[in-house]
Amino acid sequence: MTLWNAGTNMPGTGQAWIRPPKEAIHLTSTLPTTSTPTKFQVAATAPVASALKPTTIDEYVAAPTEPLASVVRMLRDKFDLGLPETSTELWHGHPVWLEDDLPVAGFKAYPTFVTVLFWRGQAITDDSGKLNASGSAEMSELKLRSVDDFNGDLFDGWLRQVRELEAA
């Protein structure tokens, strides 16, 4: 059945149809209380760890499971030691090392790998070919799936070049 708004004539009759009033529906946001919470009440109030976003670098580094947990701990240590004049913060949700409030390096953990980011990475001399151009600026990246993918000497050389680029 078609209902017309108040004052609208029903076609061909000249009579107006009036929409019947809607019944009020009472919605509640709480579950009825019982002496023992039901499994639904417990599930509704328990925080879900995976849904919580880290608010500090310590929380971010503590979140991944192995083998990525070892990768992010190692990267944090390497960046802290290799870029001592920088500040660090969670920037767009992942750890970033900044020089004069501008990002220079960082990393982002995904479910199966960690991406290492160098904001001026395309200016880094990389004879290994491991750094890949990323994005539309000067950024380069490297993907690590475990600490076995990491070359400490090569990485230290990249950090030295980052320091030189930022000092220039």
N, C-alpha and C positions, 0 to 999 in steps of 0.2 A: 504494500500500500504506500502511495506517495503522500507525504505530508507537506503542506505549504506553509511558509512563514506567515505570521499574523498579518492580516491586511492584504494578502495576495489572493487574487480571485482564482477560483478553480476554473480551468479553461472551459469555456462554453456555458457556464452556469451563472456567472455573476455573483456567486457566493464565495465568501472568504473562508478559508480553512485556517484553523488555529492549531499550532503545534501543541500537543499535550505536554504538561510540565514533566521535566525529568525527575526521576526519583533520586533522592540523595543517597549516595553510597558512602558509608563511613569506612575510611581506611585507617589502619593503625600501623605504626612502625615498630611496635614491640610485640613480642611473643607473650602469650599468657604465662604467668609465673607459676612454677611448681616448686616443691621443696627440693627436688633433684633436677638439675638441668638436663634437658633432652640432648641427644646427639646433635640436633639441629641448632639448639641454642649455643652449644659449645662451639660448633663449627662457625656460627655467625659471629662470635666474638673473638675467636682465636686469630692472631695475626698470621698472615701467610708470609713466610720469610722471603720467598722469591719475589713477592710483590713490593717489598721494601727496598727503596733505593738508598744506596750509601750516601751519607752526608759528609763523610770525611775520607781522606785518602787511606787511612788505616782500615776503615770499614770496607772500602773498595778492594784493597789488597787482600783482605781476609775472606772475601766472598767466593772467588773461584775454587773449584775442586781440582785435584791433580789430573793431568799433568800441568794445567795452566796456573795453578797456585804457585808452583816453583818459578814459573816464568815471570809472573807479575812481581813476586818478591825480589827476584834477581834484577829485573828492570828498574824497580824503584831504587834499589841500592846503587845500581850503576849510574842512574841519572842524578841521584843525590851527590854521589862522589864526583862524577864527571862534570856536573854543572853547579859548582858550589855557590856561585854568585847569583843564582836565580831564586825566585820564590816558587812555591808550589800551591796548587789549588785544584779542586774539582772544577773543571771547565766543561760545560755541556755534558756533565755526568761522568767524566773520566779524568784521571790524573794528568796534569799539564805542568810543565816547568816554564816559567815566564821570566823574561828579561825586560825590565821597565814596563811591566804590565802587558807585554806582548808575548804570545806563545812562541816557544822555540822548539819544544819537544814534548812528547807525551806517549801514552799508550792507551789502548782500548781493548778490553777483554770481550770476546765473543764466546759462544758455546764450545767451539772446536779450535780456536786459535786466538792469538793476541796480535793486534796490529800496533807496530811501533811507528810513531809519527814524528817527522822532522819538518817543521814549517818552512824552512829554507833549504830543504833537502836536495833540491835540484841543483843547488850551488855547491853541494858536497861532491868532492872527487871520489868516485866509487869504482875502482877498477874491477871489483868482484862482480858487478852487475846485479847485486842483491837488492839494492834500493830501487823501488819502482816509483815513477812519477805518479802523483795522485792529485786529483782535483784540478782546478783551473789556475791556481797560483803557483808558487814555487815548492809546494809540498811534495815530499817523498815518503814512502812507507815500506815497511818490511813486515811480513807475517811470520810468526813463530808458533809452532804447534807443541813444542817441548823445549827444554833447555838444551837438548841435543842439536837443535837448529841454530843455536846461538854461538857466534864467534867473538869471543871477548876482545881479542886484539883488533879486529876489524871495527867493532863497536866503539872501542876506546878512541880509535882514529877518527871516527865520525864525530864523536863528542868533542874531540880537540878542534875539528874543523868548525863545529857549531860555535864553540867559544871564540874562535878567530873571526867568524862572520859577525858575531854580535859585538865584538870589540871594534870592528872596522867602522 
